[in-house]
């Protein structure tokens, strides 16, 4: 591979041709290495941000749900201090939702047991 552009012979402007060839080579290497790394770095940063904000939102929604249900439970049925009933109701709800999701999961390929061989 010659350092000169295709179809050009070294002439009076060969230092500029060599500089252009080096610049093109370095640009190509940079595009092939730093481009994917920047994409991966952005994905990690944005993914972490979304995970933290999503977790905070879920915690706040559960707290709001507990307070909402606690305020609307009748005192005549559950007594004055009935936050235990809220925990029981929401626990049953989350357990049922988890069981439904567990039954709908896709089974992966069976794992090979190395001890059996």
Secondary structure by P-SEA (a helix, b strand, c coil): ccccccccccccaaaaaaaaaaaaaaaaaaaacaaaaaaaaaaaaaaaaaaaaaaaaaaaaaaaaaaaaaaaccccccccccaaaaaaaaaaaaaaaaaaaaaacccccbbbbcccc
